[in-house]
Amino acid sequence: MSNLGPNRYSVDRSELAELLGDEPKFRVDQLWQGLYEHHSDPADITNLPKALRERLESELPTALTEVTRSVGDNGNTVKWLWAMRDGATVETVLMHYDDRSTVCISSQAGCAMGCGFCATGQAGFERHLDVGEIVEQVVRAIREAKPRRVSNIVFMGMGEPLANYNATWGAVERLHSDIGLSARHITVSTVGIIPGIRRLTDEALPVNLAVSLHAANDTLRDELVPINRRYPLGDLAEACADYLTVKNRRLSFEWAMIADVNDRDSDAQELAGLCRALRAHVNLIPLNPTPGYAVRGSSPARVREFRDLLIDLGANATIRKNRGTEIDAACGQLRANHDVNVELTKRKPVS
């Protein structure tokens, strides 16, 4: 729970029972069902007395207030900018596909990892999110998606999930146990925080692991993903191999295609070797334009050539469809382009 006090999705059942200590015990079940099964605000849980609903709206406030939303791809992509109670802002993206609806959620306000081609990384780190602030992003997206069902959650929004491990994993457990999402449809992404990967390996739920790789040699990755200087590729590959052995889940590598930086034939050869060793799948990501980063994304033709070369070299690779470019759907762009956040962003050192 954050130092802002409880919000409606930050409290667990025991804390809720304590809050409702002066009410009949069945009220806890009614409230929990309303929040997690019906995805309702307390004011709309009509089997609760009106006086209790009003009290809960005050004592368990919403964690997120919508600042703005953008809709693109003929309504199939919705992106929100949320303000939290202290004014920090985060983003969430809902994406509808033919066979599923996916929510991309944030785990931190800003990010301390310093990847220069990422709009969030350029803005710097503000603070961690608590469990309730993470879970409520999913609940709000579920409401928006109805009657479609949200089936997939990816921790690929703002922030480094494994740098906020306790809240991230607490949210995963809540999403699995109480929202009812399959662990196999939850993906936790990381730039390569090895202690966090080791902790994930020991957890009971077999979530998917995605690594934002972007380079397959230490020299280039030190430049693109600065945390590589602390957790180099050899150690990262070993941690990923151990995760695969224990969880038997597919490992994914995220690879932002940057022209003449990591889209050369030699990059494909290095990446394919790593993929073969770890049976990893590569998601090639056409780089969205990011103000302040001097390089450009690879051309569509080069992205296809790079994919084909990887396949010829024995790697499994696909190109991620670029969703919501016209609505600033790249992570951090909506926040960076909205006045509410310009004054709030604070750069803090990596802890």
HURA-V195595 format. One record per residue. N is the residue number from 1. SS is DSSP state (~ for helix, > for strand, _ for the rest). NEAR is the number of other ideal C-beta (glycine too) atoms within 10 Angstrom. D_FIRST is the distance of its C-alpha to the first C-alpha in Angstrom with 2 decimals. Layout:
n->N ss->SS near->NEAR d_first->D_FIRST
n->N ss->SS near->NEAR d_first->D_FIRST
This chain:
n->1 ss->_ near->15 d_first->0.00
n->2 ss->_ near->20 d_first->3.80
n->3 ss->_ near->7 d_first->6.73
n->4 ss->_ near->16 d_first->7.97
n->5 ss->_ near->11 d_first->6.76
n->6 ss->_ near->18 d_first->6.24
n->7 ss->_ near->22 d_first->8.20
n->8 ss->_ near->21 d_first->10.68
n->9 ss->_ near->26 d_first->9.60
n->10 ss->_ near->25 d_first->5.92
n->11 ss->_ near->21 d_first->7.49
n->12 ss->_ near->15 d_first->10.06
n->13 ss->~ near->12 d_first->13.63
n->14 ss->~ near->9 d_first->13.70
n->15 ss->~ near->12 d_first->11.04
n->16 ss->~ near->20 d_first->13.04
n->17 ss->~ near->17 d_first->16.18
n->18 ss->~ near->10 d_first->15.29
n->19 ss->~ near->17 d_first->14.65
n->20 ss->_ near->20 d_first->17.99
n->21 ss->_ near->9 d_first->19.75
n->22 ss->_ near->7 d_first->22.66
n->23 ss->_ near->16 d_first->23.26
n->24 ss->_ near->8 d_first->25.26
n->25 ss->_ near->9 d_first->23.39
n->26 ss->~ near->10 d_first->24.38
n->27 ss->~ near->19 d_first->22.26
n->28 ss->~ near->18 d_first->19.13
n->29 ss->~ near->12 d_first->21.06
n->30 ss->~ near->17 d_first->22.27
n->31 ss->~ near->27 d_first->18.94
n->32 ss->~ near->16 d_first->17.48
n->33 ss->~ near->14 d_first->20.75
n->34 ss->~ near->20 d_first->20.70
n->35 ss->~ near->24 d_first->17.33
n->36 ss->~ near->18 d_first->17.88
n->37 ss->_ near->11 d_first->21.69
n->38 ss->_ near->11 d_first->22.90
n->39 ss->_ near->18 d_first->20.11
n->40 ss->_ near->17 d_first->20.67
n->41 ss->_ near->17 d_first->19.07
n->42 ss->~ near->21 d_first->19.13
n->43 ss->~ near->12 d_first->22.22
n->44 ss->~ near->12 d_first->24.03
n->45 ss->_ near->18 d_first->23.53
n->46 ss->_ near->11 d_first->27.03
n->47 ss->_ near->11 d_first->27.28
n->48 ss->_ near->21 d_first->24.93
n->49 ss->_ near->11 d_first->26.79
n->50 ss->~ near->9 d_first->26.77
n->51 ss->~ near->8 d_first->25.56
n->52 ss->~ near->17 d_first->22.48
n->53 ss->~ near->18 d_first->21.79
n->54 ss->~ near->13 d_first->22.08
n->55 ss->~ near->16 d_first->19.77
n->56 ss->~ near->23 d_first->17.02
n->57 ss->~ near->15 d_first->17.51
n->58 ss->~ near->8 d_first->16.80
n->59 ss->~ near->14 d_first->14.00
n->60 ss->_ near->22 d_first->12.11
n->61 ss->_ near->16 d_first->13.04
n->62 ss->_ near->19 d_first->13.41
n->63 ss->_ near->27 d_first->11.22
n->64 ss->_ near->23 d_first->14.52
n->65 ss->> near->12 d_first->17.89
n->66 ss->> near->11 d_first->20.88
n->67 ss->> near->18 d_first->22.79
n->68 ss->> near->15 d_first->25.45
n->69 ss->> near->15 d_first->26.43
n->70 ss->> near->20 d_first->29.31
n->71 ss->> near->14 d_first->31.33
n->72 ss->> near->16 d_first->33.81
n->73 ss->~ near->17 d_first->35.88
n->74 ss->~ near->7 d_first->37.41
n->75 ss->~ near->8 d_first->34.11
n->76 ss->_ near->15 d_first->32.88
n->77 ss->> near->19 d_first->30.28
n->78 ss->> near->22 d_first->27.68
n->79 ss->> near->25 d_first->25.38
n->80 ss->> near->20 d_first->22.77
n->81 ss->> near->21 d_first->21.47
n->82 ss->> near->24 d_first->18.27
n->83 ss->> near->17 d_first->17.11
n->84 ss->_ near->22 d_first->13.52
n->85 ss->_ near->15 d_first->13.12
n->86 ss->_ near->12 d_first->13.87
n->87 ss->_ near->13 d_first->16.75
n->88 ss->_ near->22 d_first->15.70
n->89 ss->> near->24 d_first->17.37
n->90 ss->> near->31 d_first->17.25
n->91 ss->> near->30 d_first->19.77
n->92 ss->> near->25 d_first->20.19
n->93 ss->> near->26 d_first->23.61
n->94 ss->> near->25 d_first->25.16
n->95 ss->> near->23 d_first->28.44
n->96 ss->> near->18 d_first->31.03
n->97 ss->_ near->13 d_first->33.65
n->98 ss->_ near->5 d_first->36.60
n->99 ss->_ near->7 d_first->35.02
n->100 ss->_ near->13 d_first->31.26
n->101 ss->> near->19 d_first->28.48
n->102 ss->> near->20 d_first->25.86
n->103 ss->> near->26 d_first->22.57
n->104 ss->> near->24 d_first->21.69
n->105 ss->_ near->28 d_first->18.02
n->106 ss->_ near->28 d_first->16.28
n->107 ss->_ near->27 d_first->13.58
n->108 ss->> near->26 d_first->13.85
n->109 ss->> near->28 d_first->15.36
n->110 ss->> near->28 d_first->18.68
n->111 ss->_ near->27 d_first->19.66
n->112 ss->_ near->19 d_first->20.99
n->113 ss->_ near->22 d_first->23.44
n->114 ss->_ near->17 d_first->26.28
n->115 ss->_ near->21 d_first->28.25
n->116 ss->_ near->15 d_first->30.78
n->117 ss->_ near->22 d_first->31.74
n->118 ss->_ near->26 d_first->28.23
n->119 ss->~ near->25 d_first->27.43
n->120 ss->~ near->27 d_first->23.73
n->121 ss->~ near->24 d_first->24.87
n->122 ss->~ near->20 d_first->27.29
n->123 ss->~ near->22 d_first->24.73
n->124 ss->_ near->15 d_first->22.68
n->125 ss->> near->25 d_first->19.01
n->126 ss->> near->25 d_first->16.68
n->127 ss->> near->19 d_first->13.05
n->128 ss->> near->21 d_first->10.67
n->129 ss->_ near->31 d_first->8.93
n->130 ss->_ near->24 d_first->5.60
n->131 ss->~ near->25 d_first->6.83
n->132 ss->~ near->27 d_first->7.56
n->133 ss->~ near->29 d_first->9.32
n->134 ss->~ near->32 d_first->11.25
n->135 ss->~ near->28 d_first->12.23
n->136 ss->~ near->26 d_first->13.32
n->137 ss->~ near->29 d_first->15.69
n->138 ss->~ near->22 d_first->17.45
n->139 ss->~ near->24 d_first->17.70
n->140 ss->~ near->20 d_first->19.22
n->141 ss->~ near->23 d_first->21.57
n->142 ss->~ near->18 d_first->22.61
n->143 ss->~ near->13 d_first->23.64
n->144 ss->~ near->16 d_first->25.59
n->145 ss->~ near->18 d_first->27.26
n->146 ss->_ near->10 d_first->28.70
n->147 ss->_ near->4 d_first->31.26
n->148 ss->_ near->13 d_first->30.66
n->149 ss->_ near->9 d_first->28.20
n->150 ss->_ near->24 d_first->25.49
n->151 ss->_ near->15 d_first->26.15
n->152 ss->> near->19 d_first->24.81
n->153 ss->> near->27 d_first->21.54
n->154 ss->> near->20 d_first->21.77
n->155 ss->> near->26 d_first->19.12
n->156 ss->_ near->21 d_first->21.70
n->157 ss->_ near->25 d_first->20.36
n->158 ss->_ near->27 d_first->19.14
n->159 ss->_ near->29 d_first->17.84
n->160 ss->_ near->28 d_first->18.35
n->161 ss->~ near->30 d_first->16.20
n->162 ss->~ near->24 d_first->17.13
n->163 ss->~ near->22 d_first->16.20
n->164 ss->~ near->22 d_first->12.53
n->165 ss->~ near->19 d_first->13.34
n->166 ss->~ near->11 d_first->10.47
n->167 ss->~ near->22 d_first->8.52
n->168 ss->~ near->26 d_first->12.10
n->169 ss->~ near->20 d_first->13.25
n->170 ss->~ near->19 d_first->10.50
n->171 ss->~ near->30 d_first->11.49
n->172 ss->~ near->24 d_first->15.07
n->173 ss->~ near->17 d_first->15.03
n->174 ss->~ near->20 d_first->13.72
n->175 ss->~ near->26 d_first->16.34
n->176 ss->~ near->19 d_first->18.94
n->177 ss->~ near->12 d_first->18.62
n->178 ss->~ near->17 d_first->17.68
n->179 ss->~ near->19 d_first->18.87
n->180 ss->_ near->9 d_first->21.81
n->181 ss->_ near->20 d_first->22.23
n->182 ss->_ near->14 d_first->24.34
n->183 ss->~ near->18 d_first->22.98
n->184 ss->~ near->15 d_first->26.25
n->185 ss->~ near->17 d_first->25.38
n->186 ss->> near->19 d_first->22.12
n->187 ss->> near->20 d_first->22.78
n->188 ss->> near->23 d_first->20.66
n->189 ss->> near->20 d_first->22.39
n->190 ss->> near->28 d_first->22.59
n->191 ss->_ near->27 d_first->25.03
n->192 ss->_ near->25 d_first->25.68
n->193 ss->_ near->22 d_first->22.99
n->194 ss->~ near->18 d_first->24.93
n->195 ss->~ near->12 d_first->22.53
n->196 ss->~ near->21 d_first->20.05
n->197 ss->~ near->22 d_first->23.03
n->198 ss->~ near->13 d_first->23.97
n->199 ss->~ near->14 d_first->20.62
n->200 ss->~ near->25 d_first->20.97
n->201 ss->~ near->16 d_first->24.45
n->202 ss->~ near->7 d_first->23.34
n->203 ss->_ near->15 d_first->20.94
n->204 ss->_ near->7 d_first->22.51
n->205 ss->_ near->16 d_first->22.10
n->206 ss->_ near->16 d_first->24.79
n->207 ss->_ near->22 d_first->23.15
n->208 ss->> near->20 d_first->25.38
n->209 ss->> near->23 d_first->25.27
n->210 ss->> near->22 d_first->26.42
n->211 ss->> near->24 d_first->27.32
n->212 ss->> near->23 d_first->27.96
n->213 ss->_ near->27 d_first->31.23
n->214 ss->_ near->27 d_first->33.55
n->215 ss->_ near->22 d_first->36.04
n->216 ss->_ near->22 d_first->37.63
n->217 ss->_ near->15 d_first->39.01
n->218 ss->~ near->14 d_first->37.28
n->219 ss->~ near->8 d_first->39.25
n->220 ss->~ near->17 d_first->38.22
n->221 ss->~ near->23 d_first->34.66
n->222 ss->~ near->16 d_first->34.20
n->223 ss->~ near->16 d_first->35.10
n->224 ss->~ near->20 d_first->33.18
n->225 ss->_ near->25 d_first->30.00
n->226 ss->~ near->17 d_first->29.74
n->227 ss->~ near->23 d_first->27.30
n->228 ss->~ near->23 d_first->30.38
n->229 ss->~ near->11 d_first->31.82
n->230 ss->_ near->12 d_first->29.25
n->231 ss->_ near->20 d_first->29.22
n->232 ss->_ near->15 d_first->32.74
n->233 ss->~ near->19 d_first->33.99
n->234 ss->~ near->8 d_first->35.71
n->235 ss->~ near->14 d_first->32.64
n->236 ss->~ near->23 d_first->30.58
n->237 ss->~ near->18 d_first->33.30
n->238 ss->~ near->13 d_first->33.33
n->239 ss->~ near->22 d_first->29.58
n->240 ss->~ near->24 d_first->30.05
n->241 ss->~ near->14 d_first->33.13
n->242 ss->~ near->13 d_first->31.37
n->243 ss->~ near->20 d_first->28.65
n->244 ss->~ near->17 d_first->31.52
n->245 ss->~ near->9 d_first->33.34
n->246 ss->~ near->13 d_first->30.52
n->247 ss->~ near->19 d_first->29.10
n->248 ss->_ near->8 d_first->32.32
n->249 ss->_ near->15 d_first->30.54
n->250 ss->_ near->16 d_first->31.99
n->251 ss->> near->19 d_first->30.84
n->252 ss->> near->21 d_first->30.82
n->253 ss->> near->22 d_first->31.59
n->254 ss->> near->18 d_first->30.79
n->255 ss->> near->27 d_first->33.65
n->256 ss->> near->26 d_first->33.84
n->257 ss->> near->23 d_first->37.56
n->258 ss->> near->20 d_first->38.67
n->259 ss->_ near->15 d_first->42.39
n->260 ss->_ near->10 d_first->44.44
n->261 ss->_ near->20 d_first->41.39
n->262 ss->_ near->28 d_first->40.16
n->263 ss->_ near->22 d_first->42.44
n->264 ss->_ near->14 d_first->45.60
n->265 ss->~ near->11 d_first->47.48
n->266 ss->~ near->11 d_first->46.58
n->267 ss->~ near->22 d_first->42.85
n->268 ss->~ near->25 d_first->43.44
n->269 ss->~ near->14 d_first->45.36
n->270 ss->~ near->18 d_first->42.66
n->271 ss->~ near->27 d_first->39.94
n->272 ss->~ near->22 d_first->42.12
n->273 ss->~ near->14 d_first->42.71
n->274 ss->~ near->19 d_first->39.03
n->275 ss->~ near->22 d_first->38.53
n->276 ss->~ near->13 d_first->41.45
n->277 ss->~ near->11 d_first->40.23
n->278 ss->~ near->18 d_first->36.76
n->279 ss->_ near->12 d_first->37.82
n->280 ss->_ near->24 d_first->35.35
n->281 ss->> near->15 d_first->35.43
n->282 ss->> near->25 d_first->35.42
n->283 ss->> near->16 d_first->34.00
n->284 ss->> near->21 d_first->36.01
n->285 ss->> near->21 d_first->34.28
n->286 ss->> near->17 d_first->36.60
n->287 ss->_ near->23 d_first->35.14
n->288 ss->_ near->20 d_first->34.13
n->289 ss->_ near->12 d_first->35.56
n->290 ss->_ near->23 d_first->33.18
n->291 ss->_ near->9 d_first->34.32
n->292 ss->_ near->10 d_first->34.77
n->293 ss->_ near->17 d_first->35.44
n->294 ss->_ near->7 d_first->39.16
n->295 ss->_ near->14 d_first->39.77
n->296 ss->_ near->13 d_first->40.25
n->297 ss->> near->22 d_first->39.32
n->298 ss->_ near->23 d_first->41.93
n->299 ss->_ near->13 d_first->44.37
n->300 ss->~ near->12 d_first->44.06
n->301 ss->~ near->8 d_first->47.25
n->302 ss->~ near->16 d_first->45.95
n->303 ss->~ near->22 d_first->42.71
n->304 ss->~ near->13 d_first->44.94
n->305 ss->~ near->15 d_first->47.25
n->306 ss->~ near->24 d_first->44.41
n->307 ss->~ near->19 d_first->43.15
n->308 ss->~ near->12 d_first->46.70
n->309 ss->~ near->19 d_first->47.26
n->310 ss->~ near->22 d_first->44.17
n->311 ss->~ near->15 d_first->45.45
n->312 ss->~ near->10 d_first->48.91
n->313 ss->_ near->17 d_first->47.42
n->314 ss->_ near->10 d_first->45.85
n->315 ss->_ near->22 d_first->42.24
n->316 ss->> near->15 d_first->40.40
n->317 ss->> near->22 d_first->39.37
n->318 ss->> near->13 d_first->38.54
n->319 ss->> near->16 d_first->38.01
n->320 ss->> near->15 d_first->34.84
n->321 ss->_ near->10 d_first->35.86
n->322 ss->_ near->16 d_first->34.74
n->323 ss->_ near->21 d_first->32.80
n->324 ss->_ near->21 d_first->32.39
n->325 ss->~ near->15 d_first->34.13
n->326 ss->~ near->11 d_first->35.48
n->327 ss->~ near->18 d_first->32.05
n->328 ss->_ near->22 d_first->30.41
n->329 ss->_ near->22 d_first->28.54
n->330 ss->_ near->25 d_first->28.39
n->331 ss->_ near->24 d_first->24.89
n->332 ss->_ near->25 d_first->24.28
n->333 ss->~ near->23 d_first->27.55
n->334 ss->~ near->25 d_first->26.52
n->335 ss->~ near->27 d_first->24.04
n->336 ss->~ near->20 d_first->26.73
n->337 ss->_ near->15 d_first->29.34
n->338 ss->_ near->16 d_first->27.54
n->339 ss->~ near->7 d_first->27.94
n->340 ss->~ near->13 d_first->24.43
n->341 ss->~ near->24 d_first->23.15
n->342 ss->~ near->11 d_first->26.09
n->343 ss->_ near->8 d_first->25.30
n->344 ss->_ near->16 d_first->21.55
n->345 ss->_ near->17 d_first->21.97
n->346 ss->_ near->13 d_first->21.80
n->347 ss->_ near->12 d_first->23.00
n->348 ss->_ near->11 d_first->21.40
n->349 ss->_ near->8 d_first->22.91
n->350 ss->_ near->13 d_first->21.86
n->351 ss->_ near->6 d_first->20.02
